[in-house]
Amino acid sequence: MWDAIKGLVTEIKTCEEAGATTSAVAMAFVCMDTMTFLSLPADRETQGKADFIAWVDKHLKGHADQRYQYRGLDVYGARCAVLHAFGSESDFHEKNKDAKKFGYHDGGKHGYDPKVDERLVIIGTASFLNDVVQAVSSFLDCCKSDGDLRARVEKRLPKVLATLPFHPV
């Protein structure tokens, strides 16, 4: 069952290694959405904005020397922009003036200078993708140490997309 999570991480890395950086970024947002779903309280089956933001705030951490440190609100806005508009801005940013917009470059360092534009962060995709993989690792560590969380995740894992071998008859 846990192979579904490994598969998501593999998809991100495969896209990145193939030079499909935008696809890797999109898969990173799909991955965080999936981890949010898996971590929901036992009495809920649908995640929302607050759940995603809480998951990001708990697990997605940038290296200490980055000029920008992730905030769940910003990452949620970036998720909406990429997955719903294939861009850096969505109606979420109009409704949430505190949310920063993400632009992307293929390097490692995030660029952020509030004197230039306090709402714009240029995300180094190499670092972002690595940080998402590390966030999944953090989440899995929590699953190991929290039996209730592990039970909820295991119950939901069969609902996660998995690729199975198929041999036509």
N, C-alpha and C positions, 0 to 999 in steps of 0.2 A: 504493500500500500504506500509506503513512504517513497517509493520510486517516482510517484507523481511530482513530488516536490523536487527531487533530484532532476527530473525531466525538465521542469521549468527553468532551473538554474542552467542546465545544459543548453537549452534553447537560447538563453541570453548569451552565453559564452560562444555558442556556435555562430550566432548572428554577428557578434562583435569580431570574432576571428575571421569571418568571411568578408569583413568590411561593410556589413549591413548595419551601420551604427544606429540609424533611425529605427530600424526594426528591433535592434537590441534594446533601445530606450523604451519603445512601445511594450516589448515583452517584460521589461523591468516593472512598468506600471501594472501590467496584467498580473505579474508575480505578486506584487504588493497587495493588489486587490484580492488575490486568491488567499494569501496568508491572513488577510483581514477576515475573510469569510471563515477560514478554518478556526480562527481564534474567538469567534463569537461566543457569547454566553450560551449555555445549553438551551435556554428557552427562546432563542431567536435563530432564524434561518436566513435572514436578509441583512446584509451590512449596509451602512450608510456613511455619509461624509464623516460624522464624528468618530465612527469606528476606524476608518482609514487613517484619519488624523492621529488618533490615539496610538495606533499600531506604529505609524511612522515615528511619532515622538518617542516611543519606547525603544524602537529597534534600529532605525536608520541614523547612523552617526557618521559624520565626516571626520577625516584626519584632523587633529588639533591645529595643524598649521594652515588649514583652509581659511580663506577670508570670509567665506560664507558657511554657516552651519545650518543644516536642514531644519526646517520647521514644518510640521505636519500640514498646516494651512497652505504653505507655499507649494509643497509637493502635491497636495490634493488639486490645487489649481493647475499645476503643470500637467498632472494626469488628465484632468478634464480637457485641457487645451490639446494635448497630443492625441488622446483617444477619440475625442468628439469633433475636433476641428483640424487635426493634423497641423497644429501650429503652436505658438507660444502664448496665445491669448484666447480666452473664452469668455462667455457671459459671466462666469464665476468671478473673473477679475473685475468686471463692472460692479457686481454686487458686493464684492469683498475688497474694498480699497486698501486694506492692510496686506493683502496677498501679493507676494512678489511674482513677477513673470520670469520664466526661464527661457533664455536663449541657450544654444548649445555650441560647443566646439569640441574637436576630437582630441584635445589634450587632457592633462590631468588636473591642473589647477583651476578652481572656480574663480571667476572674475566678479568682483563686487566692489563698487565704489559708490556709496550713497550720495556723495557730493555730485556725481555725474547723473545718477538716476537711482533714487532710493527704492524703486520698485522693480529694477531689472537685475537679475543675476545671470551671468554667463556660466553655465555648468560645463565643467570638463567631463565629457562623457566617460572617459577611461576611469576616472575616480568614481563617478556616479554609479557606473555598472558594478565596479568592485564593491562599493559601499552597499549596494542592494544585496549582493551575494553575501556580504558580511552580516547584513540585517537578517537574512534568512537563517544564517548560522546562529545568530543570537536568539531568534525565535525557536529554533530547534533545541538549543540549550535550555530554554525555558520549558519546552515540552518534556525534556528529560527530567527536570527537577520538579515539575508541577504535574502530579498525577491527574488532576481534574482537567487541566488544559490538554494533556496528552490524550485523555479519553474523548474529549470533544473533537480533537483533531482526527483521531482514528475513526470516529463515527462518521466524519464528513469526508474523509479522503476518498472513499469510493465514488463520490460525486464529482471529483476533479478529473478533468480530461486525461486520459491515459491512452497511449498508443500500444496496441497489442499486436503480436504477430498474427497474420491471417494467411491461411493456406487454402485457397479455393479447391473445392472438390472436383 
